[in-house]
Amino acid sequence: MRSITPMEGNPWPHDMLLSIDLDRDQLLELLWIREAWGLRPNGDFLPPLLVDEPIRSGEPESRGAWDAAWPEVWEGAVDHVAVLVEPSMFEEQIRKADGAQERAELLRRIDGPTWRERFGDAAFDENYRTWINARHEARRDERPRLVAETPERRSLPALIPAWEAGLTKIITIPCRGEYTRVVGGSVLLVTEATRDDPDRYADALETFAQR
């Protein structure tokens, strides 16, 4: 979606470059954890429930701690999506890191706050692997879209002002209804349903442009 010079008759600005992230692992893990373990977090702007409801995994051993931690980890993970990180920048540092603690800190700078960092891997059982694998398979089976059918092309009149206002990345989450957030002045976070609906997507893009 970028060319060196303007193309006659092409409404897409030749120098407009956007990244679309449809599967942000850190966010997907948190959304799955909340429902699979029946958490009841409190917060002012929590995301809606998942479209594909996961199988319940059980009852947390430390429900109070998990309920309290979830909004904090979620906000940290959302804030991190606007941090420009190139993993290759850290490869040499990770190889030369002096001890596990230093390596863990370098990895945290790449991934941002995660549930695994706070509570380990125990919560991610076979139910999680089944759920995430089904999502990845569904993504692979999706019919390729023509350029004219992509959400960004269909909502181009609203996308251009958002890009001019600083938009560089769009991230979607597989949640019901609407959840639109501007993150760090360069990222727009929306649900998949919002991105797939031209009118709702245009509204979300206008929210970014007019913030």
C-alpha positions in Angstrom: 0.0 0.0 0.0 2.9 2.3 -0.8 4.6 3.5 -3.9 7.6 5.7 -4.6 5.6 8.2 -6.7 1.9 9.1 -7.0 -0.1 6.8 -9.3 -2.6 8.6 -11.6 -6.2 7.7 -10.7 -5.2 5.9 -7.5 -7.0 7.5 -4.5 -4.6 5.9 -2.0 -1.8 8.4 -1.1 1.4 7.0 -2.5 3.4 7.6 0.6 0.8 6.2 3.1 2.1 3.2 4.9 0.1 1.4 7.6 0.6 -1.9 9.5 -2.4 -4.1 10.3 -2.0 -6.5 13.3 -4.8 -9.0 13.4 -3.3 -11.4 16.0 -1.5 -9.6 18.8 -0.5 -12.5 21.0 -0.2 -10.6 24.3 -3.8 -9.3 23.9 -5.3 -12.6 22.8 -3.8 -14.4 25.8 -5.3 -11.9 28.2 -8.7 -12.0 26.5 -8.7 -15.8 26.6 -7.5 -15.9 30.3 -10.3 -13.7 31.4 -13.1 -16.0 30.0 -11.5 -19.4 30.3 -10.8 -18.9 34.0 -14.0 -17.0 34.7 -12.3 -13.8 35.9 -14.3 -10.8 37.1 -12.0 -7.9 36.7 -13.1 -4.3 37.5 -12.2 -1.4 35.3 -13.4 1.7 33.5 -12.8 0.6 29.9 -12.4 -3.1 29.7 -12.9 -4.9 26.3 -16.1 -6.8 25.5 -16.2 -10.6 25.6 -14.7 -12.8 22.9 -16.8 -13.7 19.8 -15.6 -17.3 20.1 -16.3 -18.2 23.7 -13.5 -20.5 25.0 -14.0 -23.7 27.0 -13.8 -23.0 30.8 -10.5 -24.3 32.2 -11.4 -24.2 35.9 -11.3 -22.0 39.0 -8.2 -19.9 39.7 -6.3 -20.8 42.9 -5.9 -17.1 43.6 -9.0 -15.6 42.2 -8.6 -12.3 44.1 -5.1 -11.8 42.8 -6.0 -12.7 39.2 -9.1 -10.5 39.2 -7.1 -7.6 40.5 -4.1 -8.1 38.2 -6.1 -8.5 34.9 -7.0 -4.8 34.3 -3.4 -3.7 35.2 -1.8 -6.2 32.8 -4.3 -5.4 30.1 -3.6 -1.7 30.3 0.1 -2.3 30.3 -0.2 -4.6 27.2 -2.4 -2.1 25.4 0.0 0.8 26.1 2.9 -1.3 24.8 1.4 -1.8 21.3 2.4 1.8 20.5 6.0 1.2 21.5 8.2 0.8 18.3 10.3 -2.3 19.0 12.4 -4.2 16.5 13.3 -7.6 18.0 16.5 -7.9 16.0 17.8 -4.8 17.9 17.9 -6.9 21.0 19.2 -10.2 19.6 22.9 -9.5 20.4 22.0 -8.1 23.8 20.0 -11.1 24.7 22.8 -13.5 23.7 25.3 -11.5 25.8 22.9 -10.9 28.7 24.5 -11.6 32.1 22.0 -13.9 33.8 18.4 -14.8 33.5 17.1 -11.5 35.1 18.8 -9.4 32.5 17.5 -11.6 29.6 14.0 -11.4 31.1 14.2 -7.6 31.2 15.3 -7.5 27.6 12.4 -9.8 26.5 10.0 -7.7 28.5 11.1 -4.6 26.5 10.1 -6.5 23.4 6.9 -8.1 24.5 5.7 -5.6 27.1 3.7 -6.8 30.2 2.3 -10.3 29.9 0.2 -12.6 32.1 3.0 -15.2 31.9 5.5 -12.7 33.4 3.2 -12.2 36.4 1.8 -15.7 37.0 3.8 -18.1 34.8 2.6 -20.6 32.2 0.3 -22.8 34.3 -3.0 -21.1 33.1 -2.2 -21.9 29.5 -3.5 -25.4 29.3 -4.7 -27.6 26.4 -7.9 -25.5 26.2 -5.8 -22.5 25.2 -3.8 -24.4 22.6 -7.1 -25.7 21.1 -8.6 -22.2 21.0 -5.6 -20.4 19.6 -4.9 -23.1 17.0 -8.6 -22.9 15.8 -8.2 -19.2 15.4 -5.0 -19.5 13.4 -6.6 -22.2 11.2 -9.6 -20.0 10.6 -7.3 -17.1 9.7 -5.5 -19.3 7.1 -8.8 -20.4 5.6 -10.0 -16.9 5.0 -10.7 -15.9 1.4 -8.1 -13.5 0.2 -9.7 -10.1 -0.4 -9.4 -8.0 -3.5 -7.6 -4.7 -2.8 -10.9 -2.8 -3.3 -12.6 -5.1 -0.7 -10.1 -4.5 2.1 -11.5 -2.5 5.0 -8.9 0.2 4.6 -9.8 0.8 1.0 -13.5 0.8 1.7 -13.1 3.4 4.4 -10.4 5.4 2.6 -12.1 8.8 3.0 -11.9 8.4 6.8 -8.5 6.6 6.8 -6.6 9.4 5.1 -7.3 12.1 7.7 -6.5 9.6 10.5 -3.1 8.8 8.8 -2.5 12.5 8.4 -3.1 12.8 12.1 -0.4 10.3 12.9 -2.0 6.8 12.5 0.6 4.2 11.7 -0.8 0.9 13.0 -4.3 -0.7 13.4 -4.8 -3.6 15.8 -7.9 -5.7 16.0 -9.2 -7.9 18.8 -11.8 -10.7 18.3 -14.4 -9.3 20.7 -18.1 -8.6 20.4 -19.5 -5.2 19.4 -17.3 -2.1 19.6 -14.1 -1.3 21.5 -12.2 1.7 20.0 -9.1 3.1 21.6 -6.4 5.4 20.4 -3.1 4.3 21.9 0.0 6.4 22.1 -1.0 8.8 19.3 -0.2 6.3 16.5 -2.2 3.2 17.1 -5.9 2.5 16.7 -7.3 -0.6 18.5 -10.7 -1.8 17.4 -12.7 -5.0 17.3 -12.7 -7.2 14.2 -16.4 -6.5 13.8 -15.7 -2.7 13.7 -13.0 -3.1 11.1 -15.3 -5.3 8.9 -18.1 -2.7 9.0 -17.4 0.3 6.7 -19.5 2.7 8.7 -18.3 1.7 12.1 -14.7 1.6 10.9 -15.1 5.1 9.4 -16.4 6.3 12.8 -13.4 4.7 14.6 -11.0 6.3 12.2 -12.7 9.7 12.6 -12.3 9.2 16.4 -8.5 9.0 15.8 -8.4 11.9 13.5 -10.4 14.2 15.8 -8.8 13.2 19.1 
